[in-house]
Amino acid sequence: MRTAMTKAVALGLSLLGLAMPARAQAPQSFRVISPIFSQLVSFAMPSNFSAVFENTKGGHYIREAVLKGESAQAWTQMITVTGEKGVAGNPGLTPERFAGNIAGGFKSACPENFGAKALGTTKFGGSDAFIAVIGCGSVDTGPARHSETALLITLKGDADYYTIQWAERGLAADKPPLDDEKWPARLRELRPIDLCPIVPGEKAPYPSCVNRS
């Protein structure tokens, strides 16, 4: 785990790809559709990002992408996709509570300057989701002390939970920049977001999922 956010995913949950051109997206994006546990996770990835890390360990999946030319250790922006196998069946667990678990883990990295702003519940396709911006004004998870703020999207799948996170590091501050207009803009850049069934025998580019959007 390389970010305060991905560390928070691991801590919070203890409480409990393939690319192709995007349609209806800016020319500088491409569609990513990846089988993760029981479903396909689909969203639009800005073309100036490239994957630098991927791992599945037990029921936990993670993939990280950073701006081209940056690394998993030294980065300014990172888009992370995670999957948690089987947790969608937990009684009382909602996308908002799932996000709260992650935010609680994130807060442990910076209890004095943590901030969070809910953008609300929604649906992507037929999947329940919750969107928030969370961050640390000052944290030392990288080469030097910095702020780290992320757009957090949690999605409840048929059996599993998924997150898509777009994190950014900046200068250390008293509070993270939760109200910056960049976060709604980045949400728009990631769309269309969807969870699709895995069709037996279907291979990339997963036309059944492409044609849903």
Sequence and secondary structure as in RCSB ss.txt:
>XXXX:A:sequence
MRTAMTKAVALGLSLLGLAMPARAQAPQSFRVISPIFSQLVSFAMPSNFSAVFENTKGGHYIREAVLKGESAQAW
TQMITVTGEKGVAGNPGLTPERFAGNIAGGFKSACPENFGAKALGTTKFGGSDAFIAVIGCGSVDTGPARHSETA
LLITLKGDADYYTIQWAERGLAADKPPLDDEKWPARLRELRPIDLCPIVPGEKAPYPSCVNRS
>XXXX:A:secstr
  SHHHHHHHHHHTT  EEEE SSS TTEEEEEEEETTEEEEEEEETTEEEEEEEEETTEEEEEEEETT  SSS 
SEEEEEEEETTGGGSTT  HHHHHHHHHHHHHTT TTTEEEEEEEEEEETTEEEEEEEEEEEEE SSSS EEEEE
EEEEEE SS EEEEEEEEEE   SS  TT THHHHHHHHH S EEEE  TT  TT HHHHTT 
